Amino acid sequence: MFKKVENESKNHSISSVNKHNSHQRKGFPAPAKVVLQPVPSSNVTIAQKVEGSESSKVAIVDLGKSCELRFGSYCLWLQEHKEDIKDSVVKRLKDQLFVARAYFPSIAKLPSQEKLSRELRQNIQDFERVLSESSKDADLPPQIGKKLQKMEASIAKAKSFPVDCNNVYKKLSQILDLTEDEANFHMKQSAFLYKVAVQTMPKSLHCLSLRLTVDYFTSPSSDMQVPLSEKYLDPTLRHLVIFSKNILASSVVINSTIMHAKESQNLVFHVLTDQENYFAMKLWYFKNAYKDATVQVLNVEDLDLGYHDKASLLPLSLSEEFRVSFHGMNNMSIPKTRTEYISIFSNSHYILPELFPSLKKIVVLDDDVVVQQDLSALWSLSMGGKVNGAVHFCSVRLGQLQSYLGENSLDKNSCAWMSGLNLIDLARWRELKLTETYRRLVQESDIGEQSIEAAALRASLLTFQDLILGLDGEWVLSGLGHHYGLDSQAIRKAAVLHYNGNMKPWLEMGIPQYKNYWRKFLNLEDQILSVCNVNP
């Protein structure tokens, strides 16, 4: 089932996908079980962000796939940030103390081993006193090495005598249980802090939004008069739509696009945001020029599209990200887990045909992408009756998601598709009434059985069934927000880099080796960025 969980915990979840051509293979057999979960957006409020709780308990902490099932991308981050064990001598003292305690009762019952019994008791008391006074290696007394040798020698002697195995087993089981409990506690605590870090807007970006909002309302109204541009509705120009609540992220998308565009004067960007960020966005794009491109900022929560149910527009939702885990057996009947990440259209994307009634073709960009090449070739592509030009992600096929999509006529071997860079034929969309189809499919979903995000996933995949135009894999490289091992040559060749996943480039938790591809499109010398200490 679907459950909103911060750590992306549980058996299944979907988020960003590493889309590599090596992943696009044919006829991937469906494993025995598929588990799917939405990955919470980093743009939700604190209250929403911490609602999720880690679900199923696992006895032993595993930094492999079982960890990723429970805690999601935190485990990927953890593997890259392993620290050397600290205070190893203290830990060694504790281990030996437990072993000595396990053998002592049995040795004490042997009349012939009274000397060894006194020796063990004395060593146990010495260790207890040292550990009560020292919690770090630096605090240990100078003679601790000799005490360790004495304890090791006593334990070695104790092991040479016949003892009550049941008592030793109970004692050693106790230390195992305590160690597992402690490890699980620290894992959950660390995963929660990671969750807060990746889902909380950085203080500097919050400062930027607040300052711009204040400046907007304190500026003379005459200075903020932006004439309505005829370019906004001109179908002969190239229109790009960005859904965003993040000023810097949307700015990087636009800046990287126009920096590689051959004809920036033909580009019109439509930034769709929410009420909270609208005025800050409006002032930012009023004060900053992007060559000859035109930028329009729209408040999605204040649009009047004639809906009877205006709640269908609220609140603004960005592309939904999910983590998908496949459970099965390998050729040797050993359990095997495979985890993939995908992103897909949200509820807000389905207002586009009505929002831009005069436009026939647009490009939709997520706000966590960086453009590295001219995109003008997209508008010359023949859609062939298709509606959505997207990169296929064939590591996840629709047949593998059938338990979530339900019984229908879908092609089970069809690949899932990705948001990030999408070429949309709005004319064909309107002709096929796909928005109505999507809303009907959402209403038909049993929300009591699954989350709203899961219903949106099902509705989106079914709405665009047989209507996806597969773009060449080199158009987009996904996974820069969760995958540490992407090929550097593939990164340089990709037209668009997609930072899908939790580790966004504007966060401290972002993957360091990918940050510069994003950061170089910021003007860090801007005064307001300096005031707010914006330095991703």
Buried (B, 14 or more C-beta within 10 A) or exposed (E): EBBBBBBBBBBBBBBBBBBBEEBBEEEBEBBEEBBBBBBBBBBBEEEBBBEBEBBEEBEEBBEEBBBBBBBBBBBBBBEEEEEEEEBEBBEBBBEBBBBBBBBBBBBBEBEEBEEBBEBBBEBBEBBEEBBEEBEEBEEBEEEBEEBBEBBBEBBEBBEEEEBEEEBBEEBBEEBEEEBBEEEBEEBBEBBBEBBEBBBBBBEBBEBBBEBBBEBBEEEEEEEBEEEEEEBBBBEEBBBBBBBBBBBBBBBBBBBBBBBBBEBBEBBBBBBBBBEBBBBBBBBBBBEEEBEEBBBBBBBBBEBEEEEEEEEBBBBBBBBBBBBBBBBBEEEEEEEBBBBBBBBBBBBBBBBBBBBBEEBBBBBBBBBBBBBBBBBBEBBEBEBEEBBBBBBBBBBBBBBBBBEBBBEEEBEEBBBBBBBBBBBBBBBBBBEBEBBEBBBEBBEEBEEEEBBBBBBBBBBBBBBBBEBBBBBEBBBBBBBBBBBBEBEEEBBEEBBBBBBBBBBBBBBEBBBEEBBEBBBEBBEEEBEBBEEBEBEB
